[in-house]
Amino acid sequence: MADGDTGGEAEPGYEQARDELAQVVARLEAGGLSLEDSLALWERGETLARTCERHLAGARERVETVLHEAGADDDGTARG
């Protein structure tokens, strides 16, 4: 993405981002990190959360499209 968070790496898939986010949260909750390490992890978590949100928004859009098309087919609307 253009915001520079990925450092040129490909964006992870939803499951990969979700799993890494869970690891980040667990490390933050465990404590014992320096302030700098905690901030870096928090920033990574924010990036991963945005990635998950993008994937979920795309999935939601696909489901809504399919449901809309199915509804159009059910009410007799001609589809070409």
C-alpha positions in Angstrom: 0.0 0.0 0.0 1.0 3.6 -0.5 1.1 4.5 3.2 4.6 3.0 3.6 3.7 0.6 6.3 4.6 -2.6 4.4 8.1 -1.5 3.4 7.6 -2.9 -0.1 6.3 -6.3 1.1 3.1 -7.8 -0.3 0.1 -7.4 2.0 -0.6 -10.5 4.0 -3.8 -12.5 3.5 -6.6 -12.1 6.1 -5.7 -15.3 8.1 -2.0 -14.4 8.2 -2.7 -10.8 9.3 -5.2 -12.0 11.9 -2.8 -14.6 13.3 0.1 -12.1 13.5 -2.2 -9.6 15.1 -3.2 -12.1 17.8 0.5 -12.7 18.5 1.1 -8.9 18.7 -1.7 -8.5 21.2 -0.5 -11.5 23.3 3.0 -10.0 23.5 1.7 -6.6 24.5 -0.6 -8.1 27.1 2.3 -10.1 28.5 4.2 -6.9 29.2 7.9 -6.7 30.1 8.8 -4.8 26.9 10.5 -1.5 26.7 8.5 1.5 25.7 10.1 1.6 22.3 9.4 -2.1 21.7 5.8 -1.7 22.9 5.2 1.2 20.5 6.7 -0.6 17.6 4.4 -3.6 18.3 1.4 -1.4 18.7 2.1 0.3 15.4 2.5 -3.2 13.7 -0.8 -4.2 15.3 -2.5 -1.1 13.9 -1.2 -1.9 10.4 -2.4 -5.5 10.7 -5.8 -4.4 12.0 -6.2 -2.2 9.0 -5.2 -5.0 6.7 -7.9 -7.3 8.3 -10.5 -4.5 7.9 -9.7 -4.2 4.2 -10.0 -7.9 3.7 -13.3 -8.0 5.6 -14.7 -5.0 3.7 -13.8 -6.8 0.4 -15.5 -10.0 1.5 -18.6 -8.1 2.7 -18.8 -6.3 -0.7 -18.6 -9.7 -2.5 -21.3 -11.2 -0.3 -23.6 -8.2 -0.8 -23.0 -8.3 -4.6 -23.9 -12.0 -4.7 -27.0 -11.4 -2.5 -28.1 -8.5 -4.7 -27.7 -10.6 -7.9 -29.5 -13.5 -6.3 -32.4 -11.2 -5.3 -32.6 -9.8 -8.8 -32.8 -13.3 -10.2 -35.5 -14.3 -7.7 -37.8 -11.5 -8.5 -37.8 -12.3 -12.2 -35.5 -9.5 -13.4 -33.9 -10.5 -16.7 -30.1 -11.0 -16.5 -28.0 -10.8 -19.5 
